[in-house]
Amino acid sequence: MSNSHIPLEEMLEDLRITNEEIAQYEAENKVLSNNRETNRVQIYMNEGRILKRQKFVTQLEQIIAETYPNHQM
């Protein structure tokens, strides 16, 4: 499937936003970890969100590498 109809800038912006989301969830988990017992469900849910976004980042980086081979990540 060709993704050449999607501008590189849009893909890079998606990567930037997603990496920011990951960082926000990681920071939230750090704070929530101060009271892990009370916050364990929220921590677990955030970890799932982080993994989902990390998978998206990996897939998008692969698409960028295939669609725009001259672009350096």
C-alpha positions as CSV (number, residue, x, y, z in Angstrom):
1,M,0.0,0.0,0.0
2,S,1.4,3.3,-1.0
3,N,1.4,6.2,1.4
4,S,3.0,8.7,-0.9
5,H,-0.3,10.7,-0.8
6,I,0.4,11.6,2.8
7,P,2.8,14.5,3.1
8,L,6.0,13.8,5.1
9,E,5.4,16.9,7.2
10,E,2.1,15.4,8.3
11,M,3.6,12.1,9.3
12,L,6.4,13.9,11.2
13,E,3.9,16.0,13.0
14,D,2.0,12.8,14.0
15,L,5.2,11.4,15.3
16,R,5.9,14.5,17.3
17,I,2.5,14.6,18.9
18,T,2.5,10.9,19.7
19,N,5.9,11.1,21.3
20,E,4.6,14.0,23.4
21,E,1.7,11.9,24.5
22,I,4.0,9.1,25.5
23,A,6.1,11.5,27.6
24,Q,3.0,12.9,29.3
25,Y,1.7,9.4,30.2
26,E,5.2,8.5,31.5
27,A,5.3,11.6,33.6
28,E,1.8,11.0,35.0
29,N,2.8,7.4,35.9
30,K,5.9,8.7,37.7
31,V,3.6,10.9,39.9
32,L,1.0,8.2,40.3
33,S,3.7,5.7,41.4
34,N,4.1,7.7,44.6
35,N,0.9,5.9,45.7
36,R,1.1,2.8,43.6
37,E,-1.5,0.8,45.5
38,T,-4.2,3.5,45.1
39,N,-3.3,4.3,41.5
40,R,-2.5,0.9,40.1
41,V,-5.5,0.8,37.7
42,Q,-4.7,4.2,36.3
43,I,-1.0,3.3,36.0
44,Y,-2.0,0.0,34.2
45,M,-4.2,1.9,31.8
46,N,-1.5,4.5,31.1
47,E,1.0,1.7,30.4
48,G,-1.4,0.3,27.8
49,R,-1.8,3.7,26.2
50,I,2.0,4.0,26.1
51,L,2.5,0.6,24.5
52,K,-0.2,1.4,21.9
53,R,1.4,4.7,21.0
54,Q,4.9,3.2,20.9
55,K,3.6,0.6,18.4
56,F,2.1,3.4,16.3
57,V,5.5,5.3,16.4
58,T,7.3,2.1,15.2
59,Q,4.8,1.5,12.4
60,L,4.8,5.2,11.3
61,E,8.6,5.3,11.3
62,Q,8.6,2.2,9.1
63,I,6.1,3.8,6.7
64,I,8.2,7.0,6.5
65,A,11.4,4.9,5.8
66,E,9.6,3.1,3.0
67,T,7.7,6.0,1.5
68,Y,10.5,8.6,1.9
69,P,13.8,6.7,1.8
70,N,15.9,9.8,1.6
71,H,14.5,11.2,4.9
72,Q,16.8,10.7,7.9
73,M,15.0,10.0,11.2
